[in-house]
């Protein structure tokens, strides 16, 4: 699928490799599927976009839907500062676009309050979450459905996507990972544990596995997914992943933070690092690009209100 705002790699090319295209297609399809899920978890009938809708159409700035960034929320005060900085970076990259924050829990403003405060019009909810799970599939669509005064759409989660691999790589280099590509000898000693939150949803685990594969392709070394809050679906803990890599003779093992903002899980994962630990993705400019990409994709999906009306028929 070709996004309405082409994404460029570091060389300036608008072409992504086959893996990137596959991940983008998967995420786009997931976004469409999310709009077909009702608050009670049942599937809604699909509709086709209206004939005048085109993915490459850029309406006048004053008619663009509000982008509502939906972080999870955290008791760590750094988290709110981080997502606030990310929202500002998004505004810088898309001047004139209204951007609001709406947290799922723990921080204000809460998503329900942000939606209630909107005077009307349209909005796209972009989860600041990296994998599908309960919040993406149920909680956020339910909140959107409870705001009938708005024409709302829900975007796919941010991951997996090659832009996340780019941002993770940058954070690793900032923490001390070699800036230049590793030689054959160095590759035998280096590896990464990709620390994520964990979820009971097997699709979330599959998304983290895919993200690890994208980062491994970029770095040329093994990248093992691991979880700060393991479940049956996401069973491997960060210490277990680190021990596995050490048993394979990897002496330079970094922990990459597959988190959008600082918090308890990111701090806990970093503390286990035997060598270096990267910072969370935070307000990285590439993350802002990806948020806007998900926003553009979601603008062509059926609105939540329309799906509710069709379900009631």
Secondary structure, DSSP 4 states (H G I P E B T S, - for coil): ---SS----TTS--PPPHHHHHHHHHHHHHHHHHTTB-TTSPBPPP-PPPTT--TT----GGGSPEEEEE----SSHHHHHHHHHHHHHHHHHSTT--EEE-BSSSSSSBHHHHHHH--SSEEEEEE--SS-SHIIIIIHHHHHHT-TTSEEEEPPPS-S-HHHHHHHHHHHHHHT--SSPP-HHHHTTEEEEEEE---S-HHHHHHHHHHHHHHHHHHTS-EEEEESS--SSS--BHHHHHHHHHHTT--EEEEEE--SS-SHHHHHHHHT-SS-BPPP-TT-HHHHHHHHHHHHHHTTSPPHHHHHHHHH-
